[in-house]
Amino acid sequence: MSERFVISWTSAHYADADWTQFADRWKASFYTKVDPVFGTAVITRVIPGVTPNPRRAFEADPGVLDRIPRVIFDEEGGLVPAVAELRPSMVLLLESVEVEEGWRGKGVGTALAMEALRRLAIPGTLAVCYPAPIHPQHGPGEVCSYESDDPEVRRADEEAVVKLRRAWERHGFELIADGVYGTRVGPA
């Protein structure tokens, strides 16, 4: 018997008046009829050239990961040249994907996150992510175990990064820079 997955949505708009019309943070929750919410994806939508300096806004509210905005946007909030060449109509920043232990390693998280990205996309959308383990005990800018000087502490995270990058590559993501990956996504 196959499971039917359901995605429910909540969104939060930035409090700054300049952002409320152009950028918002979405949380997609994944569940089945018998399984309450077993995973989530957090996605922020940015419209290049319209959304005022997204990099500055992310410095104030970075979400789980702060690396993506630093790689995608320049200091003034424009797209860096490698991303600008792609001429995206919208950029979806996949900030995090988390699934409960029983669902991990089965491709469910990446597949459902891809579906969530497609649902938010418009033609010409670029989706970006930073495939790395999420450690809630570490905030943005803090050292995670994969940056530790102790190889035994780093090993599990290094292995997880390799697996996560392969999983996202199977969905068409390619390296942009500094561990940030991107791909074109279209509307569902």
C-alpha positions in Angstrom: 0.0 0.0 0.0 1.5 3.3 -1.0 1.4 6.3 1.2 -0.2 9.6 0.1 1.8 12.6 1.2 0.2 15.9 2.0 1.9 19.3 2.2 0.4 22.1 4.3 1.6 25.7 4.2 2.2 28.6 6.5 3.9 31.8 5.5 5.4 34.8 7.3 6.1 38.1 5.8 8.9 40.4 6.7 7.9 43.1 9.2 9.7 45.8 7.3 7.2 47.6 5.1 9.6 47.5 2.1 9.6 43.7 2.2 5.9 42.8 2.8 5.0 42.8 -0.8 8.0 41.1 -2.3 9.5 38.5 0.0 8.0 36.0 2.3 9.2 32.9 4.2 7.1 29.8 3.7 7.0 26.6 5.8 5.8 23.5 4.1 4.8 20.7 6.6 4.8 17.1 5.3 2.4 14.5 6.6 0.3 11.4 5.7 -3.2 10.3 6.8 -1.7 8.1 9.6 1.5 10.1 10.3 1.2 13.5 11.9 3.7 16.1 10.6 6.9 14.2 10.0 8.9 16.9 8.2 9.2 20.5 7.1 10.9 22.7 4.6 11.5 26.4 5.0 11.6 28.4 1.8 12.0 32.1 1.2 10.9 33.8 -2.1 12.9 36.7 -3.5 12.2 38.6 -6.7 15.5 39.9 -8.1 15.5 43.6 -8.9 12.3 44.2 -6.9 12.9 42.9 -3.4 15.0 45.6 -1.7 18.4 44.3 -0.5 17.6 40.8 0.5 21.1 40.2 1.9 20.6 43.0 4.5 17.3 41.6 5.5 18.7 38.1 5.9 21.5 39.5 8.1 18.7 40.7 10.5 16.7 37.4 10.1 18.9 34.7 8.7 16.7 31.7 9.5 18.5 28.4 10.1 21.3 29.0 7.6 23.0 32.2 6.7 25.4 31.0 4.0 22.9 31.1 1.0 22.3 34.9 1.0 26.1 35.6 1.3 26.7 33.4 -1.8 23.7 34.5 -3.9 23.5 38.2 -3.2 26.2 40.9 -3.3 26.6 43.6 -0.6 24.0 45.9 -2.4 21.5 43.1 -2.6 21.9 42.3 -6.3 22.6 38.9 -7.6 26.3 37.9 -7.8 27.5 37.6 -11.5 27.3 33.7 -11.6 23.6 33.8 -10.6 22.7 37.0 -12.5 23.8 35.2 -15.7 20.9 32.7 -15.2 18.5 35.7 -15.3 16.0 34.2 -12.7 12.6 35.7 -12.5 12.4 34.5 -8.8 14.8 32.9 -6.4 13.6 30.4 -3.9 16.0 29.9 -1.0 15.6 26.5 0.5 16.7 27.3 4.0 16.1 23.9 5.6 14.5 20.5 5.1 14.0 18.3 8.2 12.3 14.9 8.4 11.8 12.6 11.4 14.3 9.8 12.0 12.1 7.1 10.5 11.8 9.0 7.2 15.5 9.8 6.8 17.7 8.2 4.1 14.7 7.3 1.8 14.7 10.4 -0.4 11.4 11.5 1.0 12.7 14.9 2.3 14.3 15.9 -0.9 11.3 14.7 -3.0 8.8 16.6 -0.9 11.0 19.7 -0.7 11.2 19.6 -4.6 7.5 19.5 -4.8 7.2 22.4 -2.4 9.6 24.4 -4.5 7.6 23.6 -7.6 4.4 24.8 -6.0 6.0 28.2 -5.1 7.8 28.6 -8.5 6.9 30.7 -11.5 8.5 30.3 -14.9 12.2 31.1 -14.7 12.6 30.3 -11.0 16.0 29.4 -9.6 16.0 27.3 -6.4 19.1 27.3 -4.2 20.1 25.3 -1.2 23.1 24.5 1.0 23.1 20.7 1.4 24.5 20.2 4.9 23.2 18.7 8.2 21.2 21.1 10.4 22.3 21.4 14.0 19.8 23.4 16.0 22.3 24.0 18.7 24.4 26.1 16.3 23.3 29.5 15.2 24.3 31.3 12.0 28.1 32.0 12.0 28.8 29.4 14.8 31.1 26.5 14.1 29.3 23.2 13.3 30.9 19.9 13.9 32.0 19.5 10.2 34.2 22.6 10.8 35.7 21.2 14.0 39.4 20.6 14.3 38.8 17.1 15.6 38.5 14.6 12.7 36.4 12.2 14.7 33.8 14.9 15.5 33.8 16.0 11.8 33.5 12.6 10.2 29.7 12.1 10.6 28.9 15.5 9.2 31.3 15.2 6.4 29.7 11.9 5.4 26.2 13.5 5.7 27.3 16.4 3.4 28.4 14.0 0.7 25.1 12.1 0.9 23.0 15.3 0.9 24.9 16.8 -2.0 24.3 13.6 -4.1 20.6 13.6 -3.2 20.2 17.2 -4.4 22.3 16.5 -7.5 19.8 13.8 -8.4 17.2 16.5 -8.5 19.3 18.6 -10.9 21.1 20.9 -8.4 24.6 22.0 -9.3 27.3 23.8 -7.3 27.1 27.6 -7.6 29.8 28.4 -5.0 30.9 27.7 -1.4 28.7 24.6 -1.0 25.6 26.4 -2.3 23.7 24.5 -5.0 21.1 25.7 -7.4 18.7 24.5 -10.2 15.8 25.8 -12.3 12.4 24.8 -11.1 9.1 25.3 -12.8 5.5 25.5 -11.5 3.8 22.3 -10.6 
